[in-house]
Amino acid sequence: MARLNLLLLLAVVASALYLVDLQYASRRLYSELDRARSTAHKLALENDRLQVEKRAQATSARVENMAKTRLQMRAANPAITAYVAYDPEAALLPAEAAGPHGRPDREQLP
């Protein structure tokens, strides 16, 4: 009977230690989960802020202002537009100018 009591006492102590270890692991995992949720919330807020900033950067007025100031571009109008006539026959190379594989030889180009 003493052996059975000793065996049962050891089983109770072992199960109590196992329970304490499980509770510690559970608390540690809950703490990590809470930190991960906090990080996810911060990242979501940062993402929202960056999306708003991106929309503000892409406004047409800002793009137009940047084109005028940094790139020194100006609006096209008929007074400064140069029109080029396209002649399809002039664009074709003569057959003798074509090299192997149908590509023109560099030496024979005008």
N, CA, C and O atoms as a MOPAC input file, in Angstrom:
PM7 MOZYME 1SCF
protein

 N      0.81600 1    -1.18500 1     0.00000 1
 C      0.00000 1     0.00000 1     0.00000 1
 C      0.87500 1     1.27000 1     0.00000 1
 O      0.52700 1     2.26900 1    -0.63000 1
 N      2.00300 1     1.21900 1     0.70700 1
 C      2.89500 1     2.36800 1     0.77200 1
 C      3.48800 1     2.65600 1    -0.60400 1
 O      3.68300 1     3.80900 1    -0.98900 1
 N      3.76800 1     1.58100 1    -1.32900 1
 C      4.30500 1     1.78000 1    -2.68800 1
 C      3.27800 1     2.46100 1    -3.58800 1
 O      3.62200 1     3.34800 1    -4.36800 1
 N      2.03700 1     2.05200 1    -3.48000 1
 C      0.96600 1     2.64100 1    -4.29500 1
 C      0.79800 1     4.11300 1    -3.95400 1
 O      0.63800 1     4.94800 1    -4.84400 1
 N      0.83500 1     4.43900 1    -2.62300 1
 C      0.71000 1     5.84300 1    -2.22200 1
 C      1.88900 1     6.67000 1    -2.74600 1
 O      1.71200 1     7.79400 1    -3.21600 1
 N      3.09200 1     6.09900 1    -2.65700 1
 C      4.27300 1     6.80000 1    -3.15900 1
 C      4.19000 1     7.00500 1    -4.67400 1
 O      4.53900 1     8.06900 1    -5.18600 1
 N      3.73200 1     5.99600 1    -5.36600 1
 C      3.56900 1     6.09400 1    -6.82700 1
 C      2.52000 1     7.13900 1    -7.18400 1
 O      2.71600 1     7.92500 1    -8.11100 1
 N      1.40500 1     7.15100 1    -6.45200 1
 C      0.36100 1     8.14800 1    -6.71000 1
 C      0.85100 1     9.56200 1    -6.36900 1
 O      0.51500 1    10.51700 1    -7.07000 1
 N      1.64500 1     9.70100 1    -5.29600 1
 C      2.20500 1    11.00200 1    -4.93800 1
 C      3.14000 1    11.50600 1    -6.02900 1
 O      3.09300 1    12.68200 1    -6.39100 1
 N      3.98500 1    10.63200 1    -6.55200 1
 C      4.87800 1    11.01500 1    -7.64100 1
 C      4.08500 1    11.40400 1    -8.89600 1
 O      4.45700 1    12.35000 1    -9.59000 1
 N      3.01800 1    10.69700 1    -9.18500 1
 C      2.17600 1    11.01800 1   -10.34200 1
 C      1.51200 1    12.37700 1   -10.15900 1
 O      1.41900 1    13.14600 1   -11.11600 1
 N      1.04800 1    12.68900 1    -8.95000 1
 C      0.41800 1    13.98200 1    -8.67800 1
 C      1.45300 1    15.10500 1    -8.80100 1
 O      1.16300 1    16.14300 1    -9.39500 1
 N      2.64600 1    14.91100 1    -8.25000 1
 C      3.69300 1    15.93400 1    -8.33800 1
 C      4.10100 1    16.13700 1    -9.79400 1
 O      4.26100 1    17.27400 1   -10.23900 1
 N      4.26900 1    15.04900 1   -10.53700 1
 C      4.64400 1    15.16700 1   -11.94700 1
 C      3.56200 1    15.88100 1   -12.74100 1
 O      3.86800 1    16.73600 1   -13.57100 1
 N      2.30800 1    15.54300 1   -12.49900 1
 C      1.22400 1    16.21200 1   -13.23500 1
 C      1.12800 1    17.68300 1   -12.83600 1
 O      0.80800 1    18.52300 1   -13.67700 1
 N      1.39800 1    18.01600 1   -11.56300 1
 C      1.37700 1    19.41200 1   -11.12100 1
 C      2.49500 1    20.19300 1   -11.80500 1
 O      2.27800 1    21.31600 1   -12.26200 1
 N      3.69500 1    19.60500 1   -11.87700 1
 C      4.79700 1    20.27700 1   -12.56500 1
 C      4.49900 1    20.45100 1   -14.05400 1
 O      4.80800 1    21.49100 1   -14.63500 1
 N      3.90300 1    19.44000 1   -14.66400 1
 C      3.53500 1    19.51800 1   -16.07600 1
 C      2.50000 1    20.62200 1   -16.29400 1
 O      2.56900 1    21.35800 1   -17.27800 1
 N      1.52700 1    20.73500 1   -15.35800 1
 C      0.49600 1    21.76500 1   -15.45800 1
 C      1.11000 1    23.15800 1   -15.33900 1
 O      0.72500 1    24.06400 1   -16.07800 1
 N      2.05300 1    23.34100 1   -14.42300 1
 C      2.72600 1    24.62900 1   -14.26000 1
 C      3.48700 1    24.98200 1   -15.53200 1
 O      3.45700 1    26.12900 1   -15.97700 1
 N      4.16600 1    24.00400 1   -16.11400 1
 C      4.90700 1    24.24200 1   -17.35100 1
 C      3.96100 1    24.62400 1   -18.48600 1
 O      4.26000 1    25.52700 1   -19.26800 1
 N      2.83300 1    23.94800 1   -18.57700 1
 C      1.85400 1    24.28700 1   -19.62500 1
 C      1.29600 1    25.68800 1   -19.44100 1
 O      1.11400 1    26.41700 1   -20.41700 1
 N      1.02300 1    26.07300 1   -18.20000 1
 C      0.50500 1    27.41800 1   -17.95100 1
 C      1.54900 1    28.48000 1   -18.32700 1
 O      1.21500 1    29.51700 1   -18.90000 1
 N      2.80400 1    28.20700 1   -17.99800 1
 C      3.87300 1    29.13900 1   -18.36000 1
 C      3.97900 1    29.26700 1   -19.87500 1
 O      4.09400 1    30.37500 1   -20.40000 1
 N      3.94100 1    28.13500 1   -20.58000 1
 C      4.01900 1    28.16800 1   -22.04600 1
 C      2.80700 1    28.89600 1   -22.63400 1
 O      2.93200 1    29.63800 1   -23.60900 1
 N      1.64100 1    28.67800 1   -22.03500 1
 C      0.42900 1    29.34200 1   -22.52100 1
 C      0.53900 1    30.85300 1   -22.34800 1
 O      0.18300 1    31.61200 1   -23.25000 1
 N      1.02900 1    31.28800 1   -21.19600 1
 C      1.18800 1    32.73100 1   -20.96700 1
 C      2.21000 1    33.33700 1   -21.92400 1
 O      2.02200 1    34.44000 1   -22.43700 1
 N      3.29200 1    32.60100 1   -22.15400 1
 C      4.31800 1    33.08500 1   -23.07700 1
 C      3.76100 1    33.21500 1   -24.49200 1
 O      4.02100 1    34.20400 1   -25.17900 1
 N      2.99500 1    32.21400 1   -24.92500 1
 C      2.40100 1    32.27500 1   -26.26800 1
 C      1.36800 1    33.39000 1   -26.36600 1
 O      1.27500 1    34.05500 1   -27.39800 1
 N      0.59500 1    33.60100 1   -25.31200 1
 C     -0.38100 1    34.68400 1   -25.33400 1
 C      0.32600 1    36.03400 1   -25.41500 1
 O     -0.13800 1    36.94200 1   -26.10400 1
 N      1.45300 1    36.16200 1   -24.70800 1
 C      2.22100 1    37.40000 1   -24.76700 1
 C      2.75500 1    37.63700 1   -26.17600 1
 O      2.71400 1    38.76100 1   -26.67600 1
 N      3.25100 1    36.59300 1   -26.81000 1
 C      3.73500 1    36.72300 1   -28.18900 1
 C      2.59500 1    37.07200 1   -29.14200 1
 O      2.76900 1    37.87400 1   -30.06000 1
 N      1.43200 1    36.46700 1   -28.92000 1
 C      0.26800 1    36.76700 1   -29.75600 1
 C     -0.13900 1    38.22500 1   -29.60100 1
 O     -0.47800 1    38.88700 1   -30.58300 1
 N     -0.10700 1    38.72300 1   -28.37700 1
 C     -0.46300 1    40.11800 1   -28.13200 1
 C      0.53300 1    41.05800 1   -28.81600 1
 O      0.13900 1    42.07100 1   -29.39300 1
 N      1.82900 1    40.71600 1   -28.74800 1
 C      2.83700 1    41.53300 1   -29.43500 1
 C      2.64600 1    41.49500 1   -30.94700 1
 O      2.80700 1    42.51200 1   -31.62300 1
 N      2.30400 1    40.32500 1   -31.47700 1
 C      2.08900 1    40.21200 1   -32.92300 1
 C      0.87300 1    41.02100 1   -33.35600 1
 O      0.89000 1    41.66600 1   -34.40400 1
 N     -0.17400 1    40.98400 1   -32.55200 1
 C     -1.36300 1    41.79200 1   -32.87900 1
 C     -1.03700 1    43.28400 1   -32.83800 1
 O     -1.50200 1    44.05100 1   -33.68200 1
 N     -0.24200 1    43.68800 1   -31.85900 1
 C      0.14300 1    45.09100 1   -31.75800 1
 C      0.97400 1    45.50900 1   -32.96800 1
 O      0.76800 1    46.58600 1   -33.52700 1
 N      1.90200 1    44.66300 1   -33.36300 1
 C      2.72300 1    44.94800 1   -34.54300 1
 C      1.87400 1    45.00800 1   -35.80200 1
 O      2.07600 1    45.87800 1   -36.64900 1
 N      0.91800 1    44.08100 1   -35.93000 1
 C      0.03200 1    44.08300 1   -37.10300 1
 C     -0.79600 1    45.36200 1   -37.14800 1
 O     -1.01700 1    45.92400 1   -38.22100 1
 N     -1.25200 1    45.82200 1   -35.98900 1
 C     -2.03800 1    47.05900 1   -35.94800 1
 C     -1.18200 1    48.25500 1   -36.36100 1
 O     -1.63000 1    49.11700 1   -37.11700 1
 N      0.05700 1    48.29800 1   -35.85800 1
 C      0.96300 1    49.39100 1   -36.24000 1
 C      1.25300 1    49.36500 1   -37.73600 1
 O      1.28700 1    50.41000 1   -38.38600 1
 N      1.46200 1    48.16500 1   -38.28100 1
 C      1.73400 1    48.05800 1   -39.72000 1
 C      0.51700 1    48.46300 1   -40.55000 1
 O      0.66300 1    49.07400 1   -41.60800 1
 N     -0.67700 1    48.12700 1   -40.07700 1
 C     -1.88900 1    48.52300 1   -40.80100 1
 C     -2.02700 1    50.04600 1   -40.81100 1
 O     -2.39000 1    50.63500 1   -41.83000 1
 N     -1.73800 1    50.67600 1   -39.67800 1
 C     -1.80100 1    52.14100 1   -39.62300 1
 C     -0.75300 1    52.76300 1   -40.54100 1
 O     -1.03100 1    53.74400 1   -41.23100 1
 N      0.44400 1    52.19600 1   -40.55000 1
 C      1.50500 1    52.69800 1   -41.42600 1
 C      1.12800 1    52.53000 1   -42.89000 1
 O      1.39200 1    53.40600 1   -43.71300 1
 N      0.51100 1    51.40300 1   -43.20900 1
 C      0.07000 1    51.16200 1   -44.58700 1
 C     -0.98700 1    52.17900 1   -45.00300 1
 O     -0.93300 1    52.71600 1   -46.10900 1
 N     -1.94000 1    52.44100 1   -44.12700 1
 C     -2.96300 1    53.44300 1   -44.43600 1
 C     -2.33700 1    54.81800 1   -44.65000 1
 O     -2.71100 1    55.54000 1   -45.57400 1
 N     -1.37700 1    55.17800 1   -43.78700 1
 C     -0.71400 1    56.47700 1   -43.92600 1
 C      0.04200 1    56.57100 1   -45.25100 1
 O      0.01100 1    57.60400 1   -45.92000 1
 N      0.72200 1    55.48500 1   -45.62300 1
 C      1.46400 1    55.48900 1   -46.88500 1
 C      0.53200 1    55.53000 1   -48.09300 1
 O      0.86200 1    56.15000 1   -49.10400 1
 N     -0.61900 1    54.88100 1   -48.00300 1
 C     -1.58300 1    54.93400 1   -49.10300 1
 C     -2.10400 1    56.35700 1   -49.29300 1
 O     -2.25200 1    56.82300 1   -50.42300 1
 N     -2.38200 1    57.04400 1   -48.18600 1
 C     -2.84700 1    58.43300 1   -48.27500 1
 C     -1.74600 1    59.30700 1   -48.86900 1
 O     -2.01000 1    60.17100 1   -49.70500 1
 N     -0.51300 1    59.07600 1   -48.42900 1
 C      0.61300 1    59.85400 1   -48.95800 1
 C      0.80800 1    59.58500 1   -50.44700 1
 O      1.10700 1    60.50600 1   -51.20800 1
 N      0.64200 1    58.33800 1   -50.86500 1
 C      0.78600 1    58.00100 1   -52.28500 1
 C     -0.28800 1    58.69000 1   -53.12600 1
 O     -0.00800 1    59.20100 1   -54.21000 1
 N     -1.51500 1    58.69700 1   -52.61400 1
 C     -2.59000 1    59.38600 1   -53.34800 1
 C     -2.31700 1    60.88100 1   -53.43200 1
 O     -2.61500 1    61.51200 1   -54.44600 1
 N     -1.75100 1    61.45100 1   -52.37100 1
 C     -1.44600 1    62.88700 1   -52.38500 1
 C     -0.32400 1    63.18300 1   -53.37500 1
 O     -0.33400 1    64.23200 1   -54.02000 1
 N      0.63800 1    62.27900 1   -53.50500 1
 C      1.75000 1    62.48800 1   -54.42400 1
 C      1.31700 1    62.36100 1   -55.88300 1
 O      1.96000 1    62.93000 1   -56.76500 1
 N      0.24900 1    61.63000 1   -56.14700 1
 C     -0.14000 1    61.34200 1   -57.52700 1
 C     -1.22800 1    62.26900 1   -58.05500 1
 O     -1.83000 1    61.96400 1   -59.08300 1
 N     -1.49900 1    63.37600 1   -57.39900 1
 C     -2.52600 1    64.27900 1   -57.90500 1
 C     -2.04300 1    64.90200 1   -59.21200 1
 O     -0.84700 1    65.11300 1   -59.41700 1
 N     -2.99000 1    65.18900 1   -60.08000 1
 C     -2.62400 1    65.72000 1   -61.39400 1
 C     -1.97400 1    67.09800 1   -61.29700 1
 O     -1.08700 1    67.42100 1   -62.08700 1
 N     -2.40600 1    67.90300 1   -60.34600 1
 C     -1.81700 1    69.23400 1   -60.19900 1
 C     -0.34500 1    69.12300 1   -59.79300 1
 O      0.49400 1    69.87100 1   -60.29400 1
 N     -0.03400 1    68.20400 1   -58.89900 1
 C      1.34700 1    68.02100 1   -58.47200 1
 C      2.20100 1    67.50100 1   -59.61800 1
 O      3.32000 1    67.97000 1   -59.82300 1
 N      1.67700 1    66.53000 1   -60.37200 1
 C      2.42000 1    65.97900 1   -61.49600 1
 C      2.67500 1    67.06700 1   -62.54000 1
 O      3.77500 1    67.16100 1   -63.08600 1
 N      1.67400 1    67.87500 1   -62.81100 1
 C      1.84300 1    68.96000 1   -63.78700 1
 C      2.87600 1    69.97600 1   -63.30100 1
 O      3.70600 1    70.44600 1   -64.07900 1
 N      2.82000 1    70.30500 1   -62.02700 1
 C      3.78700 1    71.25200 1   -61.46900 1
 C      5.20400 1    70.68700 1   -61.55200 1
 O      6.13700 1    71.41500 1   -61.89100 1
 N      5.37700 1    69.40100 1   -61.24700 1
 C      6.69700 1    68.77500 1   -61.33600 1
 C      7.19000 1    68.75500 1   -62.78500 1
 O      8.37400 1    68.97700 1   -63.04000 1
 N      6.29100 1    68.49200 1   -63.72600 1
 C      6.68700 1    68.46500 1   -65.13100 1
 C      7.15600 1    69.84600 1   -65.58400 1
 O      8.11300 1    69.95800 1   -66.34900 1
 N      6.49600 1    70.87400 1   -65.12100 1
 C      6.88400 1    72.22700 1   -65.51800 1
 C      8.17400 1    72.67400 1   -64.85200 1
 O      9.03900 1    73.25300 1   -65.50800 1
 N      8.31600 1    72.41200 1   -63.55400 1
 C      9.47100 1    72.93700 1   -62.82300 1
 C     10.71500 1    72.07000 1   -63.00100 1
 O     11.76300 1    72.58300 1   -63.39200 1
 N     10.62500 1    70.79600 1   -62.73000 1
 C     11.82400 1    69.94700 1   -62.77600 1
 C     12.19600 1    69.52000 1   -64.19100 1
 O     13.37300 1    69.53000 1   -64.55200 1
 N     11.20700 1    69.14800 1   -64.99000 1
 C     11.50000 1    68.65200 1   -66.33900 1
 C     11.43400 1    69.74300 1   -67.39500 1
 O     11.77400 1    69.50900 1   -68.55400 1
 N     10.99800 1    70.93300 1   -67.00200 1
 C     10.87100 1    72.08000 1   -67.89100 1
 C     10.04000 1    71.73500 1   -69.12700 1
 O     10.39900 1    72.08700 1   -70.25100 1
 N      8.93700 1    71.05000 1   -68.90100 1
 C      8.02200 1    70.68700 1   -69.98500 1
 C      6.98600 1    71.78900 1   -70.13800 1
 O      6.76200 1    72.58400 1   -69.22600 1
 N      6.37100 1    71.82000 1   -71.28700 1
 C      5.30300 1    72.79000 1   -71.52400 1
 C      4.19500 1    72.10000 1   -72.29700 1
 O      4.40900 1    71.05000 1   -72.90200 1
 N      3.03800 1    72.67900 1   -72.27500 1
 C      1.88400 1    72.09700 1   -72.95700 1
 C      2.07400 1    72.19100 1   -74.46800 1
 O      2.61000 1    73.17300 1   -74.98200 1
 N      1.63200 1    71.16800 1   -75.15800 1
 C      1.74900 1    71.15900 1   -76.62100 1
 C      0.64500 1    72.02200 1   -77.22000 1
 O     -0.50600 1    71.97600 1   -76.78500 1
 N      1.01700 1    72.80700 1   -78.22300 1
 C      0.01800 1    73.58300 1   -78.96500 1
 C      0.41900 1    73.55100 1   -80.44000 1
 O      1.56200 1    73.21700 1   -80.75300 1
 N     -0.47200 1    73.88300 1   -81.32800 1
 C     -0.16100 1    73.78300 1   -82.76000 1
 C      1.02300 1    74.64000 1   -83.20800 1
 O      1.66200 1    74.31500 1   -84.20900 1
 N      1.32900 1    75.71200 1   -82.50300 1
 C      2.42400 1    76.58800 1   -82.91000 1
 C      3.78900 1    75.91200 1   -82.73300 1
 O      4.72900 1    76.22500 1   -83.46300 1
 N      3.90300 1    75.00300 1   -81.78400 1
 C      5.20100 1    74.37200 1   -81.54500 1
 C      5.21800 1    72.90000 1   -81.93100 1
 O      6.19200 1    72.19800 1   -81.66000 1
 N      4.16100 1    72.43600 1   -82.55300 1
 C      4.08000 1    71.02600 1   -82.93800 1
 C      4.64700 1    70.85100 1   -84.33500 1
 O      4.26500 1    71.57200 1   -85.25800 1
 N      5.54900 1    69.90700 1   -84.49600 1
 C      6.12300 1    69.60400 1   -85.80500 1
 C      5.49200 1    68.31200 1   -86.30200 1
 O      5.53800 1    67.28400 1   -85.62600 1
 N      4.90500 1    68.37400 1   -87.48600 1
 C      4.26000 1    67.20500 1   -88.07100 1
 C      5.19300 1    66.57600 1   -89.09300 1
 O      5.80700 1    67.28200 1   -89.89300 1
 N      5.30300 1    65.26500 1   -89.07200 1
 C      6.17000 1    64.53800 1   -89.97400 1
 C      5.29000 1    63.67900 1   -90.86600 1
 O      4.44400 1    62.92400 1   -90.38800 1
 N      5.50100 1    63.80400 1   -92.15300 1
 C      4.71500 1    63.00100 1   -93.08900 1
 C      5.32200 1    61.60400 1   -93.16100 1
 O      6.54300 1    61.45200 1   -93.13200 1
 N      4.49200 1    60.61200 1   -93.25400 1
 C      4.94400 1    59.22200 1   -93.31400 1
 C      4.74000 1    58.70800 1   -94.72600 1
 O      3.62600 1    58.72200 1   -95.24900 1
 N      5.83400 1    58.24900 1   -95.34400 1
 C      5.77100 1    57.65900 1   -96.67500 1
 C      6.13300 1    56.18100 1   -96.52300 1
 O      7.29600 1    55.85900 1   -96.27800 1
 N      5.15500 1    55.27200 1   -96.66400 1
 C      5.44600 1    53.85800 1   -96.43900 1
 C      6.47600 1    53.30200 1   -97.41400 1
 O      7.22800 1    52.40100 1   -97.04400 1
 N      6.53900 1    53.79400 1   -98.62000 1
 C      7.49500 1    53.27300 1   -99.59900 1
 C      8.91700 1    53.72600 1   -99.27400 1
 O      9.87600 1    53.00300 1   -99.54500 1
 N      9.05600 1    54.90100 1   -98.70400 1
 C     10.38200 1    55.38800 1   -98.34700 1
 C     10.92900 1    54.64600 1   -97.13000 1
 O     12.14100 1    54.56500 1   -96.93200 1
 N     10.04500 1    54.12200 1   -96.34100 1
 C     10.48100 1    53.41600 1   -95.13700 1
 C     10.99200 1    52.02600 1   -95.44600 1
 O     11.73700 1    51.46100 1   -94.64500 1
 N     10.61600 1    51.44800 1   -96.58800 1
 C     11.06500 1    50.10400 1   -96.94100 1
 C     12.47500 1    50.14900 1   -97.50000 1
 O     12.83900 1    51.06800 1   -98.23400 1
 N     13.25900 1    49.14700 1   -97.14500 1
 C     14.61400 1    49.05500 1   -97.67800 1
 C     14.57900 1    48.26900 1   -98.98900 1
 O     13.73800 1    47.38700 1   -99.15800 1
 N     15.47800 1    48.58000 1   -99.90700 1
 C     15.53100 1    47.77300 1  -101.12600 1
 C     15.95700 1    46.35500 1  -100.77800 1
 O     16.61300 1    46.12600 1   -99.76200 1
 N     15.58200 1    45.40500 1  -101.62600 1
 C     15.86100 1    43.99200 1  -101.36400 1
 C     17.35400 1    43.71700 1  -101.32300 1
 O     17.79700 1    42.84500 1  -100.57600 1
 N     18.14900 1    44.45100 1  -102.12300 1
 C     19.58400 1    44.17900 1  -102.11300 1
 C     20.25900 1    44.69400 1  -100.85000 1
 O     21.38100 1    44.28600 1  -100.55000 1
 N     19.60100 1    45.58700 1  -100.09400 1
 C     20.18100 1    46.08500 1   -98.85100 1
 C     19.96900 1    45.10500 1   -97.70400 1
 O     20.60000 1    45.21800 1   -96.65300 1
 N     19.09200 1    44.15900 1   -97.91100 1
 C     18.80400 1    43.19300 1   -96.84600 1
 C     19.90700 1    42.15900 1   -96.79900 1
 O     20.28200 1    41.59300 1   -97.82600 1
 N     20.42600 1    41.91400 1   -95.61300 1
 C     21.48700 1    40.93100 1   -95.43100 1
 C     20.89300 1    39.56900 1   -95.11300 1
 O     19.71600 1    39.32800 1   -95.38200 1
 N     21.68700 1    38.68700 1   -94.54800 1
 C     21.17800 1    37.36500 1   -94.17400 1
 C     20.09500 1    37.48300 1   -93.11700 1
 O     20.11700 1    38.39900 1   -92.29500 1
 N     19.17400 1    36.58300 1   -93.13700 1
 C     18.03600 1    36.52000 1   -92.21100 1
 C     17.10100 1    37.71200 1   -92.37400 1
 O     16.34100 1    38.02200 1   -91.45700 1
 N     17.14000 1    38.37000 1   -93.49100 1
 C     16.22300 1    39.47500 1   -93.75800 1
 C     16.57500 1    40.75900 1   -93.03700 1
 O     15.78900 1    41.70600 1   -93.07700 1
 N     17.72900 1    40.83300 1   -92.37600 1
 C     18.13700 1    42.04600 1   -91.68000 1
 C     19.03800 1    42.87200 1   -92.58900 1
 O     19.81200 1    42.30700 1   -93.36200 1
 N     18.95600 1    44.17800 1   -92.51200 1
 C     19.82900 1    44.99400 1   -93.35600 1
 C     21.26400 1    44.95300 1   -92.85700 1
 O     21.52300 1    44.92000 1   -91.65400 1
 N     22.19400 1    44.95500 1   -93.81400 1
 C     23.60900 1    45.04100 1   -93.46600 1
 C     23.91800 1    46.48600 1   -93.08800 1
 O     23.39800 1    47.41600 1   -93.70600 1
 N     24.74000 1    46.67400 1   -92.10000 1
 C     25.03400 1    48.03600 1   -91.62300 1
 C     25.83400 1    48.82600 1   -92.65200 1
 O     25.67500 1    50.04200 1   -92.76400 1
 N     26.67900 1    48.15300 1   -93.39200 1
 C     27.50700 1    48.87300 1   -94.37300 1
 C     26.66700 1    49.37900 1   -95.54400 1
 O     27.03300 1    50.37800 1   -96.16400 1
 N     25.56600 1    48.73100 1   -95.86100 1
 C     24.78800 1    49.09800 1   -97.02600 1
 C     23.69400 1    50.09600 1   -96.75000 1
 O     23.05000 1    50.57800 1   -97.68200 1
 N     23.46700 1    50.42000 1   -95.48600 1
 C     22.40900 1    51.39500 1   -95.17400 1
 C     22.83700 1    52.79100 1   -95.60700 1
 O     24.00900 1    53.14500 1   -95.48000 1
 N     21.90300 1    53.58500 1   -96.11400 1
 C     22.26500 1    54.94800 1   -96.55600 1
 C     22.60900 1    55.83000 1   -95.38500 1
 O     22.93500 1    57.00300 1   -95.57100 1

